[in-house]
Amino acid sequence: MNTTAIVATMPKVMASLRERGFHGVEAYYGSSSQALRSLMVKLTRDAGMIPTGGSDYHGSYKSDVTLGFGKTGDLRVPNEILDELKALA
């Protein structure tokens, strides 16, 4: 999906999720580029939701994915995200 399609589609998807009780969307994704992550964080925040994330590590069979750092090694989910999620509890 290209950036134009994401900008055109995701706000509607996120609004629908929000209406259904979702509080977050995975914006920090280990296999995405930094530009795409930034866009997803912006769209998630614009929707009033929490941009969550993960490295997509599912065990050693994915040798190109590092636990906590993603596929390219540059994934960093801010610690503040955990604080926001804990505040929901």
N, C-alpha and C positions, 0 to 999 in steps of 0.2 A: 504494500500500500504506500503510495507516495504522500508527501507532506500535504499537498492540496486536498487529497481525498481524506486524510486524517482530520484536517481542520474543518472540512465540510461535514464529516460524519460523526466524529467523536463527541462533540458537545451534545448532540441529540442522544447518543448512546449513554453518556454520563448522566444526563438529566433523567433518563428513564431508570437507570440504576439507582440514582439518588431517591427518586420517587418510590422505589421498591425497598428502601431502607439500607442500601449500601452506603458505607462511610468512606470507602477508599477505592482506588484503582491502582493497579501495578504500573507505575510510571518509570521506576528505576529498574530496568530489565537488563540482565547481564549480557544479552546478545545484541542489544540495540546500540546505535551510535550515540555519542554524547549529544548531538544535535536533536535526535529523536527523543532522547530522555528529557531534555530541556523543554521541548515542545509538549510532551505528555505531562510534565510537572505543571506547566503553565495552564494547560487545558483542565487538568484535574483541580488545580486551585481555583480557576475561574468557575468551575462547577460547584465550588464549596465543599470539595472532598479532600481527603488526605492522599497524597501521592506515596503509595507503598512501593516496595521493591524487594528483589531477591536476585541472587546470583545465578539461579537456574541450575544449581548443583544438585544432582540426584544420585551421586555415588561415583565411584572410581571408573565406571565404564564410560563416562564422558571425560576423557583425558584432556580435552581442550577447555574444560570449564573448571575454574578454581573456586573452592568454597569461599564465599564472602567477597569474591573479586570478579566474578563473571568470566566471560569468554576472552575479553581483551585485557583484563587485569586492571581496568580503570573504574570499575563500579564502586561507588561509595553512596550508600543510603545514609543520609544525615541522621545523627542520633536523635534529633528533635522529633523525627517521625515516630519513634518508639514512644516518646513522651505524649504525643498527640493520640496515639492508639490507646495507651494506658488511661488517658483521660476519658475515653469513651466507656470504660468499664464501670 
